[in-house]
Every structure is written in C-alpha cells, then in structure tokens.
Amino acid sequence: MSLRRRIAGAAALAAALVAVTLGVTGYLSTRSHLVGEIKQELRALIRPELQPHPGAALHDRDSNSAANRGPSNVLRSGGLNRPTAPPLGGAPGYFQEVLPNGTANVPFGGGTAQLPVTPQAVQIAKRASGSSFTDARVHGVHVEVLTAGDPYDHYALQVALPLTGVDSVLHGLLLTYGLLIGGGVLVAALLGFAISRSALRPIVRFVAQTERISSSLDHPVRIEETGAVELRRLAASFNETLDALERSIESQRQLVADASHELRTPIAALRSNIQIFLEAERLPVEDREGLQVSILAELDELTQLVADVLELARGSAPTARFEPIELDTLVREAVERTQRRAPDLRFTLELEPTVIVNSAERVNRAVTNLVDNARKWSPPDGEVLVTMRDGTLTVRDHGPGFEQRDLPHVFDRFYRAEAARRLPGSGLGLAIVKQAAQALGGQVEAANAPDGGAIVIVRFGSAPDRAVGEPAATPAPAP
C-alpha cells in the first residue's frame, strides 16, 4: 500500500472513530435524557398513590395484613377515587399492586396483572420501602416500570408508561447518526487523499531527484537543501551519504590504480625470470640456483603485496568479527616472531595488561607490520622500545627516522620514502596500521625522537581495561 493511501486511510479511520464516538455519545445522552423524563413522569404518577388517606377502613392495617387481603377496589390519587384502571400503554400510566407473597393485583375492579413481577419487586413489597426502575416488553409494548414500596399498606405499587415515543425518536437518531458517520468518513477520505497528495508532493520531487542522481554517479550532483525543515534535513543527510559514497568509490579507484601500478613491476620481473628459467639448461649451476632464489623471492613479494591490497580493500567490512583482545599479549607474540627474524636486535617491552574490542586478525596484522617496520629501519645491534600505556601502543626505533617531507604521507597507501625504495616492501604496511586503528575510531601518529629514530603511536579506539599494577620493562625472549 502506498504512503498516500495510508495517509488517506488513517484520516478516514480517525474521522470514523471521532464520528462514531460523537454518535454513540449523542445517542446515549439523548436516550438518557428521554428515559429520564419518563422516569420523572412515573415518579409524579406514583407519588400521590403512596400518601396516607382518610379511608383507612378500607385498608385496615391492624386487622387485615397486606398478604391476606384481596385486590383493592380504589386507588388513591390526590384524595380522589379512580373507578377503573387505564389500559397498558396508556398515557395516564398502568398501575399494578405486588403483594409480599409475590402475587400481583390490578386495582380498580381487578383483572389480570400484565406487568412482570421480578424478584426485586417482591423484595420491595416485603420491605414496603424502596423503589427501582426496570424496562419490559409486555404484549409488544415497550414500557418503563417503576416499583415503589407502600409503607402504609405494606405492599408494592408498580406503574408503567410506554416508551414507544422514546423508541421512535431513537430510531430516527440512529438513521441520522449513521448518515452523518458515513458522510464524515467519505469526506475525511477525500480530504485525506487531497492532504496526502499535497503533503507528499515535495517528497515525490525529492525521490525524482535522488533517482536522477543515483543513475549518474559518475557526474556528482547534490540535492538542493530547500523547503521545509524536515526536507532540508533529509536532503542534507542524503548529500552526506553521497559524499561518503564518492569518497569510498574514489578510494577504491585509487587503490586499484595504485595496486595495478605496483603489481606491474614484480609481475614483469617475474615474467622475465621465468622466461630465462625455461632455458636454464644453458646456464651455469650457480646462475640457475640464483635464478630460482630470485623467482621465489619475487613470488613471496607478490604474494605479500596481494595480501596487503586485499586487507586494505576489505576495509572496515561489516562482516568483521569484533571481540575482546588482550592487546599486550598480542604485541608480545608479534615481537617474539620479529625477534626470531632479527636475532641481532634488542626489543624492550613495557606493556600494561590491556583489553580492547576489535578484529583480532586485523589488529594482529597491524601490530606485526608496526614492529616489522621498526625492525626494517633499525641498525644492527640496535634497540626497539615497545610500550603500552592507557591503551596506547608506541613503537620507537633508533634508525634514521622520517624525513620531514615524508611525515605527512607515511600512512598513505603505496607511499614509499626515497630511502625505502631500495628495500623490499610495497608501502602498505603502515596504511594497514592506520586502517585497523581507525576502524573503531582510533588514531595513528608518526614523529621523530629528539635523540634520533622514529616513533609510531597507535590508539585502537576502544577504552582499555587495564589491570592494576605497574608496567614492567622486560626484554623479549631470545629465539
């Protein structure tokens, strides 16, 4: 269902609920008012009949109990005797006596009682006090019945008035309210469609603009941030999304371009060496063995380059599994692996127990690259200091340090300082460190130590869970 139809349907439903509520309230209020008038009439009719009267001889309460006496022949009304009872449903009211034993008599000469005698009416007759209203349908006539106890004659008197007029008015109201509710719902639906069309017109234009932009991402266009506040915020949010998308696309394009450029050289060298190796039988044994070593080294370099490119291309993928990592343990293991490759170097560790939340594989790769970068630039018999304080990892070597012009670019992809171009590598190691740190809001920083050497500082972007205790400086174990 479209949003326009939902808005129109909601408006129609709201109008229907309001109309039904008003109709029901009006109907019940009118019915209560009309029935209340009938009840007032019943009270006015029965009140004179319950007053004491001079003809006590006809109703001697001392000598004849109300339970044993026969039906009355007269009924009091303002001191006047009425010789006959009006018919059921008549305007003057229909009167009926209820004795304590549950029998009913019709005054004014007797006859068959027509009003139903309820248990409540019998209780009122026994108490000879109290009153109650009930409605009943007698011989097809809808009547309101008032039952009241007579404290003087010790019985109950019932009087009924027809509700035919009330029912006729209420039936007319049902038709009127039904037409009003139906008309209100119809008008509300029409107004809902009109309002929804007017309200959604800016959104329709916005959708059309976004569709045009989505179909031409190669030509950057932005949505105008005009109109209502909500639409301006929506346009601004969409433009920010487009900015992020363009940055991501540009980054991927740059990565592919750089990777293709970097891969061209080792692939060409590998191709040349393989072609020479195909005719290796003409070469001396020493040259053939050197060629084999060269091919293997180029394959290793190519494999490492492809792995680094894939790591960067993966970025902060949503499929990465983030989990608690004991960063100090991970750093210690990375240093031990590097120590085995460079036994002449001395690694000094000052590590606080630290736990972070990140991807273990990504952080391990970043720490390994960071330590290996320090090994690469350290002089023989040099020292590498690795510290961990407050969740910040610092690696300091005693090599030549960074050139001042290279400092802003040391974490860029495929960037290699002039002095590094003669060394193996692809220029992606520190870029991977930066990506791992920034995956959860961390930071990287590079600087030169005052007394020589390079310093690289990494914060992996999550609050550390540091154990209590002072950090201890311990040398890495020998291989």
C-alpha positions in Angstrom: 0.0 0.0 0.0 1.3 3.4 -0.9 2.0 6.1 1.7 -0.6 8.3 0.1 -3.3 5.7 0.6 -2.1 5.1 4.1 -2.5 8.8 5.0 -5.9 8.9 3.4 -6.9 5.7 5.2 -5.6 7.0 8.5 -7.5 10.2 8.1 -10.7 8.3 7.2 -10.3 6.0 10.2 -9.7 8.9 12.6 -12.8 10.7 11.3 -14.8 7.5 11.6 -13.7 7.0 15.2 -14.5 10.6 16.1 -17.9 10.3 14.3 -18.7 7.0 15.9 -17.7 8.4 19.3 -19.8 11.5 18.9 -22.7 9.5 17.5 -22.7 7.0 20.4 -22.2 9.7 22.9 -25.1 11.7 21.4 -27.3 8.7 21.1 -26.7 7.6 24.7 -27.1 11.1 26.0 -30.4 11.6 24.2 -31.7 8.2 25.3 -30.7 9.0 28.9 -32.5 12.4 28.7 -35.7 11.0 27.2 -35.8 8.0 29.6 -35.1 10.4 32.4 -38.2 12.4 31.5 -40.3 9.2 31.5 -38.9 8.3 34.9 -39.9 11.7 36.2 -43.4 11.2 35.0 -43.5 7.8 36.7 -42.4 9.4 40.0 -45.0 12.1 39.6 -47.7 9.5 39.0 -46.9 7.2 41.9 -46.1 9.8 44.5 -49.8 10.6 45.2 -50.7 6.9 45.5 -48.3 6.4 48.3 -49.7 9.1 50.6 -51.8 8.3 53.7 -55.6 8.7 53.1 -58.8 9.1 55.1 -60.3 5.9 54.0 -58.2 3.7 56.3 -61.2 1.5 57.0 -60.9 0.0 53.6 -57.3 -0.8 54.3 -57.2 -1.6 58.0 -53.5 -2.4 58.6 -54.3 -3.7 62.1 -57.0 -6.2 61.2 -56.1 -7.3 57.7 -52.5 -8.0 56.7 -51.4 -7.0 53.2 -50.6 -10.6 52.5 -54.2 -11.9 53.1 -56.3 -9.0 51.7 -57.9 -9.1 48.3 -57.3 -6.7 45.5 -58.1 -3.0 46.1 -61.2 -1.5 44.6 -59.9 2.0 44.8 -56.6 3.7 44.3 -55.7 7.0 45.9 -54.9 9.9 43.7 -54.8 13.3 45.5 -57.8 12.2 47.6 -59.9 11.2 44.6 -61.0 7.7 43.7 -60.5 6.4 40.2 -63.0 3.7 39.3 -61.1 1.9 36.5 -57.5 1.1 35.5 -56.2 2.6 32.3 -55.1 0.2 29.6 -51.5 -0.9 29.3 -49.5 1.7 27.4 -51.9 4.5 28.1 -50.6 8.0 28.8 -52.1 8.1 32.4 -50.0 5.1 33.3 -50.8 1.5 34.1 -50.9 0.6 37.8 -50.4 -2.8 39.5 -50.1 -4.0 43.1 -47.5 -6.5 44.2 -48.1 -8.3 47.5 -45.4 -9.7 49.7 -46.3 -13.2 48.7 -45.4 -12.4 45.1 -48.9 -12.2 43.7 -50.0 -9.2 41.6 -53.3 -7.5 41.6 -54.8 -4.9 39.3 -56.7 -2.2 41.2 -60.0 -0.6 40.1 -62.1 -3.8 39.9 -59.4 -6.4 39.3 -58.3 -8.1 36.2 -55.2 -10.0 35.1 -51.9 -8.4 36.0 -49.8 -7.7 33.0 -46.5 -6.3 34.3 -43.8 -8.9 35.1 -43.2 -9.4 38.8 -39.4 -9.5 39.3 -37.7 -10.8 42.5 -36.6 -7.3 43.2 -40.2 -6.2 43.1 -41.2 -8.9 45.6 -38.4 -7.8 47.9 -39.6 -4.2 47.8 -43.1 -5.4 48.6 -41.9 -7.4 51.6 -39.9 -4.4 52.9 -42.7 -2.0 51.9 -40.0 0.5 51.1 -37.5 1.4 48.4 -38.0 1.7 44.7 -36.5 0.6 41.4 -36.8 1.1 37.6 -37.0 -1.6 35.0 -37.9 -1.8 31.4 -40.0 -4.6 30.0 -41.9 -5.5 26.8 -45.5 -6.6 27.5 -47.7 -7.7 24.6 -45.4 -6.0 22.2 -45.4 -2.7 24.1 -42.0 -1.4 25.4 -42.7 0.1 28.8 -40.7 1.6 31.7 -41.8 0.3 35.1 -41.4 2.0 38.5 -41.8 -0.2 41.5 -42.1 1.5 44.9 -42.9 0.2 48.4 -46.0 1.5 50.2 -45.1 1.8 53.9 -48.8 2.4 54.8 -50.4 -0.7 53.2 -47.3 -2.9 53.3 -47.2 -3.8 49.6 -45.5 -2.5 46.5 -47.1 -0.5 43.8 -46.0 -0.6 40.2 -46.7 2.0 37.5 -45.7 1.7 33.8 -45.5 4.2 31.0 -44.9 3.4 27.3 -41.5 4.0 25.7 -43.0 4.0 22.2 -42.3 7.7 21.6 -38.7 7.4 23.0 -38.0 4.4 20.8 -39.3 6.3 17.7 -37.1 9.2 18.4 -34.0 7.0 19.0 -34.7 5.0 15.8 -34.7 8.3 13.9 -31.5 9.3 15.6 -29.8 6.0 14.5 -30.6 6.8 10.9 -29.4 10.4 11.3 -26.2 9.4 13.0 -25.5 6.6 10.5 -25.8 9.1 7.6 -23.5 11.6 9.5 -20.9 8.9 10.2 -20.9 7.6 6.6 -20.7 11.1 5.2 -18.0 12.1 7.6 -15.9 9.1 6.7 -16.4 9.8 3.0 -15.4 13.5 3.3 -12.4 12.5 5.5 -11.2 10.0 2.9 -11.5 12.7 0.2 -9.7 15.3 2.3 -7.1 12.6 3.3 -6.3 12.0 -0.3 -6.1 15.7 -1.1 -3.9 16.4 2.0 -1.6 13.4 1.3 -1.2 14.4 -2.3 -0.2 18.0 -1.2 2.0 16.8 1.7 3.8 14.2 -0.4 4.4 16.4 -3.4 7.8 17.6 -2.1 8.8 14.0 -1.3 7.9 12.9 -4.8 10.1 15.7 -6.2 12.9 14.6 -3.8 12.6 10.9 -4.9 12.8 12.0 -8.5 15.9 14.0 -7.8 17.5 11.1 -6.0 16.7 8.7 -8.8 18.4 11.0 -11.3 21.4 11.3 -9.1 21.6 7.5 -8.5 21.5 6.9 -12.2 24.5 9.2 -12.9 27.0 8.7 -10.0 29.9 9.5 -12.4 28.7 13.1 -12.5 28.5 14.3 -8.9 25.2 16.3 -8.3 23.7 17.3 -5.0 20.2 17.9 -3.9 19.2 21.4 -3.1 18.6 21.8 0.6 15.4 23.9 0.4 11.8 23.7 1.5 10.5 22.6 4.9 12.9 21.9 7.8 12.3 18.1 7.5 13.1 18.1 3.8 16.2 20.2 4.3 17.5 17.7 6.9 16.7 14.8 4.6 18.5 16.5 1.7 21.5 17.2 3.9 21.6 13.6 5.2 21.4 12.3 1.6 24.1 14.7 0.4 26.4 13.5 3.3 25.7 9.9 2.2 26.6 10.8 -1.4 29.8 12.4 -0.1 30.8 9.3 1.8 29.9 7.1 -1.2 32.0 9.2 -3.6 34.9 9.2 -1.2 34.6 5.4 -0.9 34.4 5.0 -4.7 37.4 7.3 -5.2 39.4 5.5 -2.6 38.7 2.1 -4.2 39.6 3.5 -7.6 42.8 4.9 -6.3 43.6 1.6 -4.6 43.0 -0.3 -7.8 45.1 2.2 -9.8 48.0 2.1 -7.2 47.8 -1.7 -6.9 47.9 -2.2 -10.7 50.9 0.2 -10.8 52.7 -1.6 -8.0 51.9 -5.1 -9.4 53.2 -4.2 -12.8 56.9 -4.2 -11.8 57.1 -7.5 -9.8 55.0 -9.3 -12.4 57.2 -8.0 -15.2 60.3 -9.1 -13.3 58.8 -12.5 -12.5 57.8 -13.0 -16.1 61.3 -12.2 -17.3 63.0 -14.5 -14.8 60.6 -17.4 -15.7 61.3 -17.0 -19.3 65.0 -17.2 -18.5 64.4 -20.2 -16.3 62.7 -22.0 -19.2 66.2 -22.1 -20.8 68.0 -22.8 -17.6 69.9 -25.8 -19.1 72.1 -23.3 -20.9 73.0 -21.5 -17.6 75.7 -22.5 -15.2 74.5 -24.2 -12.0 75.3 -21.2 -9.8 73.3 -18.9 -12.1 70.4 -21.3 -12.2 70.2 -21.6 -8.4 70.4 -17.8 -8.1 67.6 -17.5 -10.6 65.4 -19.9 -8.6 66.0 -18.0 -5.4 65.1 -14.7 -7.2 61.9 -16.2 -8.6 60.9 -17.4 -5.1 61.6 -14.1 -3.6 59.6 -12.3 -6.2 56.7 -14.7 -5.7 56.9 -14.0 -2.0 56.9 -10.3 -2.6 54.0 -10.6 -5.0 52.0 -12.7 -2.5 52.6 -10.2 0.3 51.6 -7.3 -2.0 48.3 -9.1 -3.0 47.6 -9.9 0.7 48.2 -6.3 1.7 45.9 -5.0 -1.1 43.2 -7.4 -0.1 43.5 -6.3 3.5 43.1 -2.6 2.5 40.3 -3.4 0.1 38.4 -5.2 2.8 38.4 -2.0 4.9 36.1 -1.9 7.9 33.8 -4.6 6.5 30.6 -5.2 8.4 31.4 -9.0 8.4 34.5 -8.4 10.6 34.1 -10.1 13.9 34.8 -7.8 16.8 35.8 -9.4 20.1 37.8 -8.7 23.3 41.5 -8.9 22.6 44.4 -9.0 25.1 46.5 -6.4 23.3 49.5 -6.7 25.5 49.7 -10.5 24.8 49.2 -9.9 21.0 52.1 -7.4 21.0 54.4 -9.7 22.9 53.8 -12.5 20.4 54.4 -10.2 17.4 57.7 -9.1 19.0 58.7 -12.7 19.6 58.1 -13.5 15.9 60.1 -10.5 14.7 62.9 -11.3 17.2 63.4 -14.7 15.5 63.8 -12.9 12.2 66.3 -10.4 13.6 68.3 -12.0 16.4 70.8 -9.2 16.4 68.2 -6.6 17.5 67.2 -6.0 21.1 63.5 -5.5 21.9 62.5 -3.9 25.2 58.8 -4.2 26.3 56.9 -2.0 28.7 53.4 -3.4 28.5 50.4 -2.8 30.7 47.8 -5.5 30.6 45.2 -4.1 28.2 42.0 -5.4 26.7 40.4 -3.8 23.6 37.4 -4.7 21.4 38.4 -5.1 17.7 39.1 -7.7 15.0 41.8 -9.9 16.3 43.1 -10.8 12.8 43.2 -7.1 11.7 44.9 -5.9 14.9 47.4 -8.7 14.8 48.3 -7.8 11.2 48.7 -4.1 12.1 50.9 -4.8 15.2 53.1 -7.1 13.1 53.5 -4.5 10.4 54.3 -1.9 13.0 57.0 -4.0 14.7 58.4 -5.2 11.4 58.7 -1.6 10.2 60.8 -0.8 13.2 63.0 -3.9 12.6 63.5 -2.9 9.0 64.9 0.6 9.9 66.9 -0.3 13.0 70.7 -0.5 12.7 72.5 -3.8 13.5 72.6 -4.4 17.3 70.0 -1.6 17.7 67.2 -1.4 20.2 63.4 -1.2 19.6 61.3 0.1 22.5 57.7 -1.1 22.6 55.4 0.4 25.3 51.7 0.1 26.1 50.1 2.6 28.4 46.5 3.6 28.8 45.6 1.6 25.7 48.2 3.4 23.5 50.8 1.4 21.7 54.1 3.2 21.0 57.0 1.7 18.9 60.3 3.5 18.8 63.4 2.5 16.8 66.9 4.1 16.7 67.2 4.2 12.9 67.4 7.3 10.7 63.8 8.4 11.5 61.5 10.0 9.0 62.4 12.8 6.6 60.4 15.9 7.4 58.8 15.9 4.0 57.7 12.3 4.4 55.9 12.7 7.8 52.5 13.8 6.4 52.5 10.7 4.0 53.9 7.8 6.0 50.4 6.3 6.4 49.4 6.8 2.8 48.8 3.7 0.6 51.8 2.8 -1.6 53.8 5.7 -0.3 57.5 4.9 -0.1 60.2 7.4 1.0 63.1 7.8 -1.3 65.4 5.8 1.1 62.8 3.0 1.3 62.6 2.3 -2.5 65.7 0.1 -2.4 64.2 -2.0 0.4 61.7 -4.8 -0.1 58.1 -3.9 0.5 55.1 -2.2 -1.1 54.4 0.8 1.1 51.2 -0.7 2.5 52.4 -1.7 6.0 51.6 1.5 7.8 48.5 2.1 5.8 47.1 -1.2 7.2 48.1 0.0 10.7 46.1 3.2 10.1 43.0 1.3 8.8 43.0 -1.1 11.8 43.2 1.8 14.2 40.5 3.9 12.6 38.1 1.0 12.2 36.6 1.8 15.6 37.6 5.5 15.9 41.3 5.2 16.8 44.2 7.3 15.7 47.8 6.9 14.4 50.7 9.3 14.7 54.2 9.4 13.4 57.1 11.5 14.7 60.9 11.7 15.2 62.5 11.2 18.6 64.6 14.1 19.8 67.7 11.9 20.0 67.1 10.1 16.7 64.9 7.4 15.5 61.2 7.1 14.5 58.2 6.9 16.8 54.9 5.5 15.7 51.9 5.8 18.1 48.7 3.8 17.7 45.4 4.0 19.6 42.9 1.4 18.6 39.8 3.3 19.5 38.3 1.4 22.5 38.5 2.1 26.2 41.2 -0.2 27.7 40.5 -2.5 30.6 43.9 -2.0 32.3 44.9 -4.3 35.1 46.1 -2.9 38.4 49.9 -2.8 38.7 52.9 -1.0 37.4 54.3 -1.9 33.9 57.4 -3.9 34.0 60.2 -3.5 31.4 61.2 -6.9 30.2 63.4 -7.9 27.3 61.9 -10.1 24.7 63.0 -13.8 24.9 65.8 -14.9 22.7 64.8 -17.1 19.8 
